[in-house]
Amino acid sequence: MRTSKPIDESQKLFPFWAWCLFFLGLWQILLWAQPPSILMDDSGEMIAASWNLGLPHPPGYPLFDLLGHVFSWLRVGSPSFRFGLLSSLIVLLSLGVILKTCLVFVRTQNVKPSLSVIKVELLLAFAALTFIFNDSVFSQCLSAKGCVYALTLLMISVLIWLSVLKADEELIYFAWFLWGLGMANHWQTAILWVPFMVVFSRVGIRTTAKSIVFAGSSVLFGLSLYLYLPLRAALKAQPSWGDPLHWGGFKWVVFRQLVAGEEMKWHSFSFYRDGLWAVFQSTQLWLPGVIFLACLGFWKMNRDNKSLARLLCILFLPIVLALIAVHEPNNLYLIPVYLMPLLGLASIFSFVGLLWLLTKKGSPFQITVILLLVSFAAFWGWTVFETQNRNRYTLAEDFGVNTMKFLPRNAVLLADGDNYVMPLWYTKYVLGKRSDLVIEPMVFLYHDWGWNQLLLQSSDLKELIQQSEVYSERLTRLVENNGHPFFYSFGRQFWPGTLNHVAGEWVPCGLAFSWTSVSKLEKNQKRILEKLAVLERQRGLDENRLVCVTDPPTHDLYGGYTEGFLAAAGLLHSKHDDLSALSMLDSALFVQTDSAAVYVDMASMVGQRGYLKMAQTLCRIAIKFDPTNGPAQANLDKLSSHGVHLNQDKGPAEYRKWSETLEKAGCLFLSQLALNCSESMIKPLK
């Protein structure tokens, strides 16, 4: 094999300060896209827990909590912006390690003299752009929860660098410490690194009793961060998932026994098929051609250094296979995010592949290709920025604020659903709004520690709750307490049915439901509905709806608003105020235009008034958005067979008058629909 002349380091195009400016430029781009508030993932809860040094959902994430709390001291932007700052910084640190690893390959491979340092550094810039502007990487730089994946990415990147560098014994012990730290970040991912760590260590040190003790001590030192959980639980930090003061509670948190039974060991064939498809789709998030270069780079690496290529495969394959085989079916759409820690490895492979290809051609070809690639990567980055930009995203925080605005002083709100609870926690614990409210996830109350946390928010409930240890009796007393008006989030079908013997009924109250006695219902009805009709904070609803249409948590947020309008419309309809009910439903379409339930309720109300063609059109729209909607299909069949064909519909003049009435009531969509029905009736007569 022909050896090459050493590359002349004096040919560098970019001095160190230029690389610093390059990284600062990338960071600035990430900061331009940062949302001013939380995103609709776990960020609200993660920030609230880290802000108060509490305990987020299992396994507790002690490393994230401590790092995030340090960054929360910064007086830059909003609290959520500071956590986004941390996520993007960790990703850039990971990128620096990845580029250092690429340089190791340049120095250890046979590179032709024609590939100068200037060209190599341009290739490094290209690799940096393709990595940062991968959709998964860019999106997680904007999220507090993304910090967890970014930390794992950083640790894996350092381990790859050490393995390529052929680290000495001391650095291998540092690698074991890093693995323990990874366990303190997210042990379910880090546990999959065990085969890699074992093979990596055996290459660098001999297996002796001393080396095993040193490696084990390094791991335990990293794992010691889990002592944070019982220490903060003893200080009654809020918010907190679980009570890890004893071994049973500690195990419940760390080993995620909350979801025991949900993450099945075996799934159907379709699950594995969908998992593989999700992995394939994640490859489409790269700049076109990068995955081909990565495959080529792995082939080249395997040809030149089989032991290193196999070592990196030992790291890559277990994580990919575990994601496909283990995770819950409803989270398959998150596989591209879960694969983010391995994207640095893909970047290294693609760099090696491109480097090898360019050495096959002459200098003019090389510089032309490199400049074209860098330009194309910059253009690709602009398109990713336009897609992922969240600098005006305030939906989640506004949802929390709007929910609280409907609640009276000292209210108790029990909530179901992560996407409902997390904006409330962020608003209360981080922004410091409505400290008088008692907000507790319903699932917490299945445990004694949940009731204790509820009492920490309002000590005057202590005597009321301690009168009984029976769950149903405690809940009944909580509802009947006059000093704390009782509210529950959407999803009444999940309510345990404990209130069946208590006098009253569920009444929509903005974005929650109030258990209200019948005597209070008429008194509060008008005030509640007026407040819902004009939500005080709807920043960006129309702007962000199209951007985030494929984001399930954000879609749930729109569903929360829609549910509020649907419930209010149902209450008005029961009081024979159909115009106000239709106005509520019309307002719901501003929030969620694809809600089949809204169109079905509209069809039912206008159909009862005799506007059958209009009802038929609404049913068809509902079926378009939800082909499995049974009520819409049943109503459409009924209208088609008995209504319109029997000439029982209203005439064109009545439709025009009905359109004017709807317009005065504020039903703009329905008014236009009625006018369209009128015109469609006139055209056949002409």
C-alpha positions in Angstrom: 0.0 0.0 0.0 1.4 3.4 -0.9 2.1 5.7 2.0 1.5 9.4 1.9 3.5 12.4 2.8 2.5 14.0 6.1 0.1 16.9 5.7 1.7 20.3 6.3 0.0 21.8 9.3 1.1 25.3 8.1 -1.4 25.1 5.3 -4.3 25.6 7.6 -7.0 27.8 6.2 -8.8 28.3 9.6 -6.8 29.2 12.6 -8.2 28.3 16.1 -10.0 31.7 16.5 -11.8 31.1 13.1 -13.1 27.8 14.3 -14.3 29.5 17.5 -16.2 32.0 15.3 -17.6 29.1 13.2 -19.0 27.4 16.3 -20.3 30.7 17.7 -22.1 31.2 14.4 -23.7 27.8 14.7 -24.8 28.5 18.2 -26.3 31.9 17.2 -28.4 30.1 14.5 -29.6 27.7 17.2 -30.4 30.6 19.5 -32.4 32.4 16.8 -34.6 29.4 16.5 -35.1 29.0 20.3 -38.7 29.2 21.5 -39.4 31.9 24.2 -41.3 29.3 26.2 -41.6 25.5 26.6 -42.4 23.1 23.8 -45.1 20.5 24.0 -42.9 17.6 25.0 -41.7 16.8 28.6 -39.9 20.2 28.8 -42.5 21.8 31.1 -42.1 19.1 33.7 -38.3 18.8 33.3 -37.7 22.5 33.7 -40.1 22.7 36.7 -38.3 19.8 38.4 -34.8 21.1 37.7 -35.7 24.7 38.6 -36.8 23.6 42.1 -34.3 20.6 42.3 -37.3 18.3 42.3 -37.7 14.9 40.7 -39.0 14.6 37.1 -40.6 11.5 35.9 -38.7 8.2 36.3 -35.8 7.4 36.2 -35.3 10.9 37.8 -32.5 12.3 35.5 -30.2 13.5 38.3 -27.5 14.7 36.0 -30.0 16.8 34.0 -31.5 18.2 37.2 -28.2 19.5 38.5 -26.8 20.9 35.2 -30.2 22.5 34.4 -30.4 24.1 37.8 -27.0 25.7 37.4 -28.0 27.2 34.0 -31.3 28.4 35.5 -29.2 30.9 37.5 -28.4 32.7 34.3 -30.4 35.9 33.8 -30.7 35.5 30.0 -34.1 35.2 28.4 -37.0 33.2 29.8 -36.4 30.1 32.0 -37.1 27.7 29.1 -34.7 29.7 26.9 -31.9 29.0 29.4 -32.5 25.3 29.2 -32.5 25.5 25.4 -29.2 27.3 25.7 -27.8 24.3 27.7 -29.1 21.8 25.1 -27.5 23.6 22.2 -24.2 24.1 24.1 -24.0 20.3 24.8 -24.7 19.5 21.2 -21.9 21.9 20.0 -19.5 20.3 22.5 -20.4 16.9 21.1 -19.8 18.3 17.6 -16.3 19.4 18.7 -15.5 15.9 19.9 -16.8 14.4 16.6 -14.6 16.7 14.5 -11.6 15.8 16.7 -12.3 12.2 16.0 -12.5 12.9 12.3 -9.0 14.5 12.5 -7.7 11.4 14.1 -8.8 9.4 11.1 -7.1 11.9 8.8 -3.8 11.4 10.6 -4.1 7.6 10.8 -5.2 6.9 7.2 -3.3 7.1 3.9 -4.3 10.5 2.6 -2.8 11.6 -0.7 -0.7 14.8 -0.6 -3.2 16.5 -3.0 -5.8 16.6 -0.2 -4.3 19.5 1.7 -5.2 20.6 5.2 -7.3 23.4 3.7 -9.5 20.9 2.0 -9.7 18.7 5.1 -10.8 21.7 7.1 -13.5 22.5 4.6 -14.6 18.9 4.8 -14.8 19.2 8.6 -17.0 22.3 8.1 -19.2 20.3 5.8 -19.5 17.5 8.4 -20.4 20.1 11.0 -23.1 21.6 8.9 -24.7 18.2 8.0 -24.7 17.2 11.7 -26.2 20.4 13.2 -28.8 20.6 10.4 -30.0 17.1 10.9 -33.7 17.5 11.8 -33.4 15.4 15.0 -30.3 17.2 16.2 -31.6 20.7 15.5 -35.1 20.1 17.0 -33.6 18.7 20.3 -31.3 21.8 20.6 -34.6 23.8 21.1 -36.0 21.7 23.9 -35.2 21.2 27.6 -35.9 17.5 27.2 -33.5 17.4 24.4 -30.7 18.1 26.9 -31.1 14.4 28.1 -30.4 13.1 24.5 -27.7 15.7 24.0 -25.9 14.5 27.2 -26.0 10.9 25.9 -24.7 12.1 22.5 -21.8 13.9 24.2 -20.8 10.8 26.3 -21.0 8.4 23.3 -19.0 10.9 21.2 -16.3 11.0 23.8 -16.2 7.2 24.1 -15.8 6.9 20.3 -13.0 9.5 20.3 -11.2 7.5 23.1 -11.6 4.2 21.2 -10.2 5.8 18.0 -7.4 7.5 19.9 -6.3 4.2 21.4 -6.5 5.6 24.9 -4.1 4.6 27.7 -5.2 2.9 30.9 -6.1 6.1 32.8 -8.4 7.3 30.0 -10.1 3.9 30.0 -11.0 4.4 33.7 -12.3 7.8 32.7 -14.4 6.1 30.1 -15.9 3.8 32.8 -16.7 6.9 34.9 -18.3 8.4 31.9 -20.4 5.3 31.5 -21.6 5.6 35.1 -22.4 9.2 34.5 -24.4 8.1 31.4 -26.3 5.7 33.7 -27.1 8.8 35.9 -28.5 10.6 32.8 -30.6 7.8 31.3 -29.5 4.3 32.5 -31.8 2.5 30.0 -29.7 3.8 27.1 -26.3 3.6 28.9 -26.9 -0.1 29.9 -26.7 -0.9 26.2 -23.1 0.3 26.0 -21.9 -2.6 28.2 -20.6 -4.9 25.3 -18.8 -1.9 23.8 -17.2 -1.0 27.2 -16.0 -4.5 27.8 -14.4 -4.9 24.4 -12.9 -1.4 24.5 -11.4 -2.1 27.9 -9.9 -5.4 26.9 -8.1 -3.7 24.0 -6.5 -1.1 26.3 -5.8 -2.9 29.6 -5.3 -6.3 30.9 -8.2 -7.9 33.0 -6.9 -8.1 36.5 -8.4 -7.8 39.9 -6.9 -4.3 40.2 -8.3 -3.1 36.9 -11.8 -4.5 37.7 -11.8 -2.7 41.1 -10.7 0.6 39.5 -13.2 0.3 36.7 -16.0 -0.6 39.2 -15.1 2.4 41.4 -15.2 4.7 38.4 -18.7 3.5 37.5 -19.9 3.9 41.1 -18.5 7.4 41.3 -20.6 8.3 38.2 -23.7 6.5 39.6 -23.4 8.4 42.9 -25.5 11.2 41.4 -28.5 9.0 42.1 -28.1 9.9 45.8 -29.7 13.2 44.7 -33.1 11.5 44.5 -33.5 10.6 48.2 -31.7 13.8 49.4 -34.2 16.0 47.5 -37.2 13.8 48.5 -36.2 14.2 52.1 -36.4 18.0 51.7 -39.9 17.7 50.1 -38.9 19.3 46.9 -41.8 20.0 44.5 -42.7 18.8 41.9 -41.6 15.2 42.5 -42.4 11.9 41.0 -42.3 9.2 43.7 -40.9 8.9 47.2 -37.3 7.5 46.9 -36.6 7.7 50.7 -36.7 3.9 51.1 -35.5 1.1 48.8 -39.0 0.3 47.5 -39.6 3.9 46.5 -36.1 4.4 45.1 -36.6 1.3 43.0 -40.0 2.5 41.8 -38.4 5.7 40.5 -35.1 4.4 39.1 -36.5 1.3 37.4 -39.5 3.1 36.0 -42.1 0.8 37.7 -44.7 3.4 36.8 -44.9 2.0 33.3 -44.4 -1.7 34.3 -46.2 -3.8 31.8 -46.5 -1.1 29.2 -43.1 -1.8 27.6 -43.8 -5.3 26.5 -41.0 -7.9 25.8 -42.7 -9.2 22.7 -44.8 -7.5 20.1 -46.7 -8.3 17.0 -44.9 -8.5 13.6 -46.4 -5.2 12.6 -44.7 -3.5 15.6 -41.2 -4.6 14.5 -42.1 -3.7 10.9 -43.1 -0.2 12.0 -40.0 0.1 14.1 -37.7 -0.7 11.2 -39.7 1.7 9.0 -39.2 4.4 11.7 -35.4 3.8 11.7 -35.4 4.0 7.9 -37.4 7.3 8.0 -34.8 8.8 10.4 -32.2 8.4 7.6 -34.3 10.9 5.5 -33.6 13.6 8.1 -30.0 13.9 6.8 -28.7 16.0 3.9 -29.4 13.7 0.8 -26.4 11.5 0.2 -24.9 11.6 3.7 -26.2 8.1 4.6 -24.6 6.7 1.4 -21.3 8.3 2.4 -21.7 6.8 5.9 -22.1 3.3 4.5 -19.1 3.9 2.3 -17.1 5.1 5.2 -18.0 2.1 7.3 -16.9 -0.2 4.4 -13.6 1.7 4.2 -13.0 1.6 7.9 -13.8 -2.1 8.1 -11.3 -2.7 5.2 -8.5 -0.8 7.0 -9.2 -1.5 10.6 -11.6 -4.4 11.2 -11.3 -4.3 15.0 -12.3 -0.7 15.3 -15.2 -1.1 12.8 -16.5 -4.0 14.8 -16.1 -2.2 18.1 -18.2 0.7 16.8 -20.8 -1.8 15.5 -21.0 -3.2 19.0 -22.0 0.2 20.2 -24.4 1.0 17.3 -26.4 -2.2 16.8 -27.6 -3.0 20.3 -29.1 0.5 20.7 -30.9 0.3 17.3 -32.2 -3.2 17.9 -33.4 -2.3 21.5 -35.4 0.7 20.1 -37.1 -1.4 17.5 -37.8 -4.3 19.9 -38.7 -2.9 23.3 -40.3 0.5 23.2 -44.1 1.2 23.4 -46.0 1.3 20.1 -47.4 4.8 20.7 -43.9 6.2 20.9 -42.6 4.8 17.6 -42.6 8.3 16.1 -39.9 9.3 18.6 -37.4 6.7 17.3 -35.5 9.4 15.3 -35.1 11.4 18.5 -33.9 8.3 20.5 -31.4 7.6 17.8 -29.8 11.1 18.2 -26.9 9.8 20.4 -25.7 7.7 17.5 -25.8 10.5 14.9 -22.2 11.5 15.7 -21.1 8.0 14.7 -22.9 8.4 11.4 -21.2 11.8 10.9 -17.8 10.2 11.4 -18.5 7.4 9.0 -19.8 9.8 6.3 -16.6 12.0 6.8 -14.4 8.9 6.3 -16.4 7.9 3.2 -16.2 11.3 1.6 -12.5 11.6 2.5 -11.7 8.4 0.7 -13.7 9.3 -2.4 -11.9 12.6 -2.8 -8.5 11.1 -2.6 -9.3 9.2 -5.9 -9.4 12.4 -7.9 -7.2 15.4 -8.6 -7.0 18.7 -6.9 -9.3 20.8 -9.2 -12.1 18.2 -8.8 -11.6 18.0 -5.0 -11.9 21.8 -4.4 -14.9 22.1 -6.7 -16.8 19.2 -5.0 -15.9 20.4 -1.5 -17.2 24.0 -2.3 -20.4 22.6 -3.8 -21.0 20.4 -0.8 -20.4 23.2 1.7 -22.8 25.4 -0.3 -25.4 22.7 -0.5 -25.1 22.0 3.2 -25.6 25.7 4.0 -28.7 25.8 1.8 -30.0 22.6 3.5 -29.4 24.3 6.8 -31.5 27.2 5.8 -34.5 24.9 4.9 -34.1 23.0 8.2 -34.0 26.3 10.1 -37.2 27.5 8.4 -38.9 24.2 9.3 -37.8 23.9 12.9 -37.8 27.6 13.9 -39.8 28.0 17.1 -38.9 31.6 18.1 -42.6 32.5 18.3 -43.9 29.3 19.8 -45.8 30.0 23.0 -48.7 27.6 22.8 -47.8 25.4 25.7 -47.3 28.2 28.2 -50.4 30.0 27.0 -52.4 26.8 27.5 -51.2 26.7 31.2 -52.1 30.4 31.6 -55.5 30.1 30.0 -56.4 27.0 32.1 -55.5 28.9 35.3 -57.4 32.0 34.4 -60.7 30.0 34.7 -60.0 28.7 38.1 -61.1 30.5 41.2 -58.9 31.2 44.2 -57.7 28.2 46.2 -59.1 25.8 43.6 -58.0 22.1 43.5 -57.3 20.9 40.0 -56.7 17.1 39.5 -55.3 16.6 36.0 -54.8 13.6 33.7 -52.5 13.5 30.7 -48.8 14.7 30.4 -49.6 17.3 27.9 -52.2 18.9 30.2 -50.1 18.7 33.4 -46.7 19.9 32.2 -47.7 23.4 31.0 -49.5 23.9 34.4 -46.4 22.9 36.3 -44.2 25.2 34.3 -46.6 28.1 34.9 -46.9 27.5 38.6 -43.5 26.3 39.7 -41.2 28.2 37.3 -43.1 31.4 36.4 -44.6 31.6 39.9 -48.2 32.2 38.8 -51.2 31.2 40.9 -49.4 29.8 43.9 -52.8 29.6 45.6 -53.9 26.7 43.3 -53.5 23.0 44.3 -52.5 21.2 41.1 -51.8 17.4 41.3 -51.7 14.7 38.6 -54.5 12.2 39.2 -52.1 9.3 39.0 -50.2 10.6 42.0 -53.2 10.1 44.3 -53.0 6.3 43.8 -50.0 6.5 46.2 -49.7 8.0 49.7 -46.8 10.2 48.6 -49.1 11.8 46.1 -51.5 12.8 48.9 -48.6 14.1 50.9 -47.5 16.3 48.0 -51.0 17.6 47.7 -50.9 18.6 51.4 -47.6 20.4 50.9 -49.5 22.8 48.5 -52.3 23.5 51.0 -51.8 22.6 54.6 -55.5 23.3 55.5 -56.4 20.1 53.6 -54.4 18.0 56.1 -57.2 17.4 58.6 -59.7 16.8 55.8 -57.6 14.1 54.1 -56.2 12.4 57.2 -59.7 11.5 58.4 -59.6 8.4 56.2 -57.0 6.3 54.4 -59.5 5.0 51.8 -59.0 6.5 48.4 -62.6 7.0 47.5 -63.5 8.6 50.8 -60.5 11.0 50.6 -61.5 12.0 47.1 -65.1 12.6 48.2 -64.0 14.8 51.0 -61.8 16.7 48.7 -64.7 17.4 46.3 -67.2 18.4 49.1 -64.8 20.8 50.7 -66.3 24.3 50.2 -63.0 26.1 50.9 -61.3 24.6 47.8 -63.5 24.5 44.6 -62.9 21.2 42.9 -61.8 20.9 39.2 -60.8 18.0 36.9 -59.0 18.0 33.5 -60.5 16.7 30.3 -61.1 13.1 29.8 -64.0 12.4 32.1 -64.2 8.8 30.9 -61.0 8.3 33.1 -62.7 9.6 36.2 -63.0 6.7 38.7 -66.7 7.2 39.2 -66.3 8.1 42.9 -68.6 11.1 42.7 -71.7 9.2 41.7 -73.2 9.6 45.1 -72.3 13.3 45.5 -75.0 15.8 44.5 -73.8 17.8 41.5 -72.6 17.4 38.0 -69.6 18.1 35.7 -69.8 21.6 34.3 -67.3 22.9 31.7 -65.3 25.7 33.1 -62.9 27.0 30.5 -60.3 24.4 29.9 -61.3 22.2 32.9 -64.4 20.7 34.4 -65.9 21.8 37.7 -67.9 19.6 40.0 -70.7 22.0 40.7 -73.9 21.6 42.7 -77.1 22.2 40.6 -77.9 25.3 42.5 -74.7 27.0 41.5 -74.9 25.9 37.9 -77.2 28.6 36.6 -75.4 31.3 38.6 -71.9 30.5 37.1 -72.9 29.4 33.6 -72.9 32.8 31.9 -69.6 33.9 33.4 -67.8 30.7 32.5 -68.9 30.7 28.9 -68.1 34.4 28.4 -64.6 33.8 29.6 -64.1 30.8 27.3 -65.4 32.7 24.3 -62.5 35.2 24.5 -59.4 33.4 25.6 -56.9 36.0 26.8 -53.8 34.4 25.4 -53.9 32.8 22.0 -50.5 33.9 20.7 -49.5 32.0 17.6 -52.4 29.6 17.4 -53.0 30.2 13.7 -49.3 30.6 12.9 -48.1 27.4 14.6 -51.0 25.2 13.7 -49.6 24.4 10.3 -46.0 24.1 11.5 -46.7 21.5 14.2 -49.5 19.6 12.6 -47.4 16.3 12.7 -46.4 16.8 16.4 -48.7 14.6 18.5 -48.2 16.5 21.8 -49.0 19.9 20.1 -52.0 18.2 18.4 -53.2 17.2 21.9 -52.9 20.8 23.0 -55.2 21.9 20.2 -57.5 19.0 21.3 -57.6 20.5 24.8 -58.8 23.8 23.5 -61.3 22.1 21.2 -62.6 19.9 24.1 -63.3 23.1 26.0 -65.4 24.6 23.2 -67.2 21.2 22.7 -68.1 20.9 26.3 -69.4 24.5 26.5 -71.4 24.0 23.3 -73.0 20.9 24.8 -74.0 22.8 27.9 -75.5 25.6 25.8 -77.3 23.1 23.6 -78.9 21.5 26.7 -80.2 24.9 27.7 -81.7 25.3 24.2 -79.3 28.1 23.2 -78.2 26.7 19.9 -76.9 29.9 18.4 -74.4 30.4 21.2 -73.6 26.7 21.0 -72.8 27.0 17.3 -70.7 30.0 18.0 -68.6 28.0 20.4 -68.2 25.2 17.8 -67.3 27.8 15.1 -64.6 29.2 17.5 -63.3 25.6 18.0 -62.5 25.4 14.2 -60.1 28.4 14.6 -58.1 26.2 17.0 -58.4 22.8 15.3 -59.8 22.7 11.8 -59.5 18.9 11.5 -61.7 18.0 14.5 -64.3 15.6 13.3 -66.2 15.8 16.6 -66.8 19.6 16.0 -68.3 19.0 12.6 -70.5 16.2 13.9 -72.0 18.4 16.6 -72.5 21.2 14.1 -74.3 18.8 11.8 -76.6 17.6 14.6 -77.6 21.1 15.6 -78.2 22.5 12.1 -80.0 19.3 11.1 -82.4 19.6 14.0 -83.3 23.0 12.7 -84.0 21.6 9.2 -81.0 22.7 7.3 -80.4 19.2 5.9 -78.0 20.0 3.0 -75.8 21.9 5.4 -75.8 19.0 7.9 -75.0 16.6 5.1 -72.0 18.7 4.0 -70.7 18.9 7.6 -70.9 15.1 8.0 -68.9 14.7 4.8 -66.2 17.0 6.2 -66.1 15.0 9.4 -65.6 11.8 7.5 -62.9 13.4 5.4 -60.9 14.1 8.6 -61.8 10.9 10.4 -63.1 8.1 8.1 -63.8 5.9 11.1 -66.2 8.4 12.7 -69.3 6.3 13.4 -71.8 9.2 14.3 -70.8 11.1 11.2 -71.4 8.1 8.9 -74.7 7.2 10.6 -76.0 10.8 10.3 -74.9 11.0 6.6 -76.6 7.7 5.8 -79.8 8.9 7.5 -79.7 12.3 5.7 -79.0 10.8 2.3 -81.9 8.3 2.6 -84.6 10.2 4.3 -83.8 13.9 4.3 -82.5 15.6 1.2 -84.1 13.2 -1.3 -87.6 13.7 0.3 -87.4 17.5 -0.3 -87.6 18.2 3.4 -84.7 20.7 3.3 -85.0 24.5 3.6 -85.2 26.7 0.6 -82.5 29.1 -0.8 -84.1 32.2 0.8 -84.2 30.5 4.2 -80.6 29.5 3.9 -79.6 33.1 3.1 -81.5 34.4 6.1 -79.9 31.6 8.2 -76.5 32.7 6.9 -77.2 36.3 8.1 -78.3 35.1 11.5 -75.1 33.0 11.9 -72.9 35.9 10.9 -74.5 38.1 13.5 -73.8 35.4 16.1 -70.1 35.3 15.1 -70.3 31.9 13.3 -68.2 32.9 10.2 -67.5 29.4 8.9 -71.2 28.3 9.3 -72.4 31.5 7.8 -70.3 31.0 4.7 -71.4 27.4 4.5 -75.1 28.3 4.6 -74.5 30.9 1.9 -72.8 28.2 -0.3 -75.7 25.9 0.2 -78.1 28.6 -0.9 -76.1 29.3 -4.1 -75.8 25.6 -4.9 -79.6 25.4 -4.8 -80.2 28.4 -7.1 -77.8 27.2 -9.8 -79.7 24.1 -10.8 -82.9 26.2 -11.1 -81.2 28.6 -13.5 
